[in-house]
Amino acid sequence: MRIGVLGNAGSWYVNQLCFNINQRGHEAFELQFPNLTASVRDGVVGLEIDGVDLHGLDALLVRTMPPGSLEQVVSRMDFLAGIADSGGLVVNSPKAIECAVDKYLTTQKLAFAGLPVPDTIVCENSDAAIEAFERLGGDVVVKPLFGAEGRGILRVNHPEMALRVFRTLERLNATIYQQQFLTGPLEDIRILLLDGELVASMKRTPASGDFRANAAQHGTAVPHQPTPDEMNLALAAAGVTGCVFSGVDLMYNAAGEAVVIEVNAVPGWRTLQKTCGVNVPDRLLTWIELQGN
């Protein structure tokens, strides 16, 4: 099989996948978004990266959606849609990636589906943001609309700090995304799913003095066996976003109820693989081989 891996240069995940692809006797292609070229000539759609014709790939694994201008992000999604529309296997699908990389769109879809999520308010000016801060109880988590690994996330629980943060975001023309801070256990649960099946799960605890449990923020992790309710919630969340390969993050609120914090369409597994002793690339590539058959 010819399998493309679309990611960042030097990425550990790209290296892991390409190594495993080649080890299994397939041909791996390391690809990057900035090098894409799309064309329509004489009615024929061409899609390539660094001379690699993507119509000739058996599968394309998307490992990044890098920052860029609105035009760049839209053109990248158009590019992925072109591959999918021509019958190519893209993991995850363009629609799933478009949903899951946008925190509010994901939260909105989950709420429409009746799944539990934290109380959330999104606005664009500091006056509305202060009002939202008060409505959410004066203790919120402010997140970038796009982002991963806990980067750019702040806990804000003081009105003066809130005003400074919101005015700064307003000056940057950023969307102000607030979620009510959950006062239950600070630990979270990552459930990695592939086509409706559990790959592995871990429970993550923040480092002392932090509230973010991500390994990138020095949190610690232990293997976790999801309860049936946790599995059902994670599967439902993955289904709402359309992700076939996803990392679903759950937390418990003060009432002891599980809520969906995030659905990751480009899930990391470095810490999970080490914690749980599972070979994630092997599981993913076995699934891709089955699709090819």
C-alpha positions as CSV (number, residue, x, y, z in Angstrom):
1,M,0.0,0.0,0.0
2,R,1.0,3.6,-0.6
3,I,0.3,5.6,2.6
4,G,0.8,9.3,3.0
5,V,1.4,10.9,6.4
6,L,0.5,14.6,6.5
7,G,2.2,16.3,9.4
8,N,4.9,18.6,10.6
9,A,8.5,18.2,9.7
10,G,10.4,16.3,12.4
11,S,7.2,15.2,14.2
12,W,7.5,12.2,16.5
13,Y,4.1,10.9,15.3
14,V,5.0,11.2,11.6
15,N,8.3,9.4,12.2
16,Q,6.5,6.6,14.2
17,L,3.9,6.1,11.5
18,C,6.3,6.2,8.6
19,F,8.6,3.7,10.3
20,N,5.8,1.3,11.0
21,I,4.4,1.7,7.5
22,N,7.7,0.7,5.9
23,Q,8.2,-2.1,8.5
24,R,5.0,-3.6,7.3
25,G,6.2,-3.6,3.7
26,H,4.2,-0.6,2.5
27,E,5.5,2.7,1.1
28,A,5.3,5.8,3.3
29,F,5.2,9.3,2.1
30,E,6.0,12.2,4.5
31,L,3.9,15.2,3.5
32,Q,3.5,18.8,4.7
33,F,0.6,21.2,4.1
34,P,2.7,24.2,3.0
35,N,3.9,22.2,0.0
36,L,0.5,21.3,-1.4
37,T,-0.6,22.1,-4.9
38,A,-4.2,21.7,-6.2
39,S,-5.3,22.3,-9.8
40,V,-8.1,21.9,-12.2
41,R,-6.9,21.6,-15.9
42,D,-9.1,20.4,-18.8
43,G,-11.7,19.3,-16.2
44,V,-9.2,17.1,-14.3
45,V,-8.6,17.8,-10.6
46,G,-4.9,17.4,-9.6
47,L,-3.8,17.2,-5.9
48,E,-0.2,16.8,-5.1
49,I,2.5,17.5,-2.4
50,D,6.1,17.6,-3.4
51,G,5.4,15.8,-6.6
52,V,3.4,13.0,-4.9
53,D,0.1,12.5,-6.7
54,L,-2.3,12.0,-3.8
55,H,-4.9,10.3,-6.0
56,G,-2.4,7.5,-6.2
57,L,-2.4,6.9,-2.4
58,D,-4.3,4.1,-0.7
59,A,-4.7,6.2,2.5
60,L,-3.8,9.6,3.9
61,L,-3.2,10.0,7.6
62,V,-3.7,13.6,8.8
63,R,-1.4,14.4,11.8
64,T,-1.7,18.2,11.8
65,M,-3.8,21.2,11.0
66,P,-1.2,23.9,11.4
67,P,-2.0,27.5,12.1
68,G,-2.4,29.8,9.1
69,S,-4.5,32.5,7.6
70,L,-8.2,32.0,7.0
71,E,-7.5,31.4,3.3
72,Q,-4.8,28.9,4.1
73,V,-7.0,26.9,6.5
74,V,-9.9,26.9,4.1
75,S,-7.8,25.8,1.2
76,R,-6.3,23.0,3.2
77,M,-9.7,21.7,4.1
78,D,-10.7,22.0,0.4
79,F,-7.7,20.0,-0.5
80,L,-8.6,17.2,2.0
81,A,-12.2,17.3,0.7
82,G,-10.9,16.8,-2.8
83,I,-9.1,13.7,-1.9
84,A,-12.1,12.3,0.0
85,D,-14.6,13.2,-2.8
86,S,-12.4,11.3,-5.3
87,G,-12.7,8.2,-3.2
88,G,-9.5,8.4,-1.2
89,L,-9.3,7.2,2.4
90,V,-8.5,10.2,4.7
91,V,-8.2,9.6,8.4
92,N,-9.9,11.5,9.8
93,S,-12.4,12.7,7.2
94,P,-12.3,16.4,6.3
95,K,-15.7,17.0,7.9
96,A,-14.5,15.3,11.1
97,I,-11.3,17.4,11.3
98,E,-13.2,20.6,10.5
99,C,-15.5,19.9,13.4
100,A,-13.1,18.6,16.0
101,V,-10.4,21.3,15.5
102,D,-13.0,23.9,16.3
103,K,-13.7,23.7,20.1
104,Y,-16.9,25.6,20.0
105,L,-18.3,23.8,16.9
106,T,-17.6,20.5,18.7
107,T,-19.2,21.7,21.9
108,Q,-22.2,23.0,20.1
109,K,-22.7,19.7,18.2
110,L,-22.3,17.7,21.4
111,A,-24.9,19.8,23.1
112,F,-27.4,19.5,20.2
113,A,-26.9,15.7,20.5
114,G,-27.8,15.9,24.2
115,L,-24.4,15.0,25.4
116,P,-23.1,16.6,28.7
117,V,-20.6,19.5,28.2
118,P,-19.4,22.3,30.4
119,D,-21.4,25.5,30.4
120,T,-19.8,27.5,27.6
121,I,-20.0,31.1,26.3
122,V,-18.3,32.5,23.2
123,C,-18.2,36.2,22.3
124,E,-16.0,38.8,20.6
125,N,-15.8,41.8,22.9
126,S,-14.6,42.3,26.4
127,D,-17.9,43.8,27.7
128,A,-19.8,40.7,26.7
129,A,-17.0,38.5,28.0
130,I,-17.2,40.1,31.4
131,E,-20.9,39.5,31.5
132,A,-20.3,35.9,30.5
133,F,-17.6,35.5,33.1
134,E,-20.1,36.5,35.8
135,R,-22.9,34.3,34.4
136,L,-20.5,31.3,34.5
137,G,-19.8,31.9,38.2
138,G,-16.7,34.0,38.1
139,D,-14.4,30.9,37.6
140,V,-13.7,30.0,34.0
141,V,-11.3,28.3,31.7
142,V,-10.4,30.5,28.7
143,K,-9.3,28.6,25.7
144,P,-8.1,29.3,22.2
145,L,-10.8,28.2,19.7
146,F,-8.0,26.2,17.9
147,G,-5.3,24.5,19.9
148,A,-4.0,21.3,21.5
149,E,-1.9,20.0,24.4
150,G,-3.2,22.6,26.9
151,R,-1.4,25.4,25.2
152,G,-2.9,28.9,25.6
153,I,-5.4,27.7,28.2
154,L,-5.9,29.9,31.3
155,R,-8.0,29.6,34.4
156,V,-9.5,33.0,35.3
157,N,-11.2,33.5,38.6
158,H,-10.7,37.2,39.4
159,P,-12.7,40.1,37.8
160,E,-9.6,42.3,37.3
161,M,-7.6,39.5,35.7
162,A,-10.6,38.6,33.6
163,L,-10.9,42.2,32.2
164,R,-7.2,42.3,31.4
165,V,-7.4,38.9,29.6
166,F,-10.5,39.7,27.7
167,R,-9.3,43.2,26.6
168,T,-6.1,41.6,25.4
169,L,-7.9,39.0,23.4
170,E,-10.2,41.7,22.0
171,R,-7.3,43.7,20.8
172,L,-5.9,40.6,19.1
173,N,-9.2,40.1,17.3
174,A,-9.5,36.7,18.9
175,T,-12.7,34.9,19.8
176,I,-13.2,34.8,23.6
177,Y,-14.1,31.2,24.5
178,Q,-15.0,30.6,28.1
179,Q,-16.1,27.4,29.9
180,Q,-17.2,27.1,33.5
181,F,-14.4,25.6,35.6
182,L,-15.4,22.2,36.8
183,T,-15.0,21.9,40.6
184,G,-14.9,18.1,40.6
185,P,-11.7,16.0,40.6
186,L,-9.0,17.8,38.5
187,E,-8.0,14.5,36.8
188,D,-9.3,13.8,33.3
189,I,-9.7,10.6,31.3
190,R,-8.4,10.2,27.7
191,I,-10.2,7.4,25.7
192,L,-8.6,6.6,22.4
193,L,-11.0,5.1,19.9
194,L,-10.7,3.5,16.5
195,D,-13.8,2.7,14.5
196,G,-15.9,2.2,17.6
197,E,-13.4,0.1,19.5
198,L,-11.3,1.0,22.5
199,V,-7.5,1.2,21.7
200,A,-6.5,2.3,25.2
201,S,-7.4,4.7,28.0
202,M,-5.5,6.6,30.7
203,K,-6.3,8.9,33.6
204,R,-4.3,12.1,33.8
205,T,-3.5,14.2,36.8
206,P,-2.2,17.8,36.6
207,A,1.2,18.8,38.0
208,S,1.1,20.5,41.4
209,G,-0.2,24.1,41.0
210,D,-1.7,23.5,37.6
211,F,-5.1,22.4,36.4
212,R,-4.1,21.1,33.0
213,A,-3.5,17.3,33.0
214,N,-1.8,17.2,29.6
215,A,1.6,15.5,29.5
216,A,2.9,18.5,27.6
217,Q,2.0,20.5,30.8
218,H,3.9,17.9,33.0
219,G,0.8,16.0,34.1
220,T,1.1,12.4,35.1
221,A,-0.8,9.4,33.7
222,V,-1.9,5.9,34.7
223,P,-3.8,3.2,32.8
224,H,-7.5,3.4,33.1
225,Q,-10.3,0.9,32.3
226,P,-13.3,3.0,31.2
227,T,-16.6,2.2,32.8
228,P,-19.5,1.3,30.4
229,D,-21.0,4.8,30.9
230,E,-17.6,6.4,30.1
231,M,-17.3,4.2,26.9
232,N,-20.8,5.0,25.8
233,L,-20.2,8.7,26.3
234,A,-16.9,8.6,24.4
235,L,-18.4,6.6,21.5
236,A,-21.3,9.0,21.2
237,A,-19.0,12.0,21.2
238,A,-16.8,10.5,18.5
239,G,-19.9,9.7,16.5
240,V,-21.3,13.2,16.7
241,T,-18.0,14.6,15.3
242,G,-17.6,11.8,12.7
243,C,-14.2,10.8,13.9
244,V,-13.2,7.2,13.1
245,F,-9.9,7.7,15.1
246,S,-10.3,10.0,18.1
247,G,-9.1,10.9,21.5
248,V,-12.1,11.8,23.7
249,D,-11.4,13.7,27.0
250,L,-13.8,13.4,29.9
251,M,-13.9,15.0,33.3
252,Y,-16.3,14.7,36.3
253,N,-18.1,17.7,37.7
254,A,-18.9,18.3,41.4
255,A,-22.1,16.3,41.1
256,G,-20.1,13.2,40.0
257,E,-21.3,13.4,36.4
258,A,-19.0,12.8,33.4
259,V,-18.9,15.6,30.8
260,V,-17.1,15.7,27.5
261,I,-14.3,18.2,27.5
262,E,-12.9,17.7,24.0
263,V,-12.9,15.4,21.0
264,N,-9.5,15.2,19.3
265,A,-9.5,14.4,15.5
266,V,-5.7,14.4,15.4
267,P,-5.1,12.6,18.7
268,G,-1.7,12.3,20.3
269,W,-0.8,8.9,21.8
270,R,2.8,9.3,22.9
271,T,2.0,9.3,26.6
272,L,-0.9,6.9,26.2
273,Q,1.3,4.4,24.4
274,K,4.0,4.6,27.1
275,T,1.5,4.4,29.9
276,C,-0.7,1.6,28.6
277,G,1.9,-0.4,26.6
278,V,-0.1,-0.5,23.4
279,N,1.3,-0.1,19.9
280,V,-1.0,2.6,18.5
281,P,0.5,2.7,14.9
282,D,0.2,-1.0,14.7
283,R,-3.5,-0.9,15.6
284,L,-4.2,2.0,13.2
285,L,-2.3,0.4,10.2
286,T,-4.0,-2.9,10.8
287,W,-7.3,-1.1,10.4
288,I,-6.2,0.7,7.3
289,E,-5.0,-2.6,5.7
290,L,-8.5,-4.1,6.4
291,Q,-10.1,-1.1,4.6
292,G,-7.8,-1.7,1.7
293,N,-9.0,-5.3,1.5
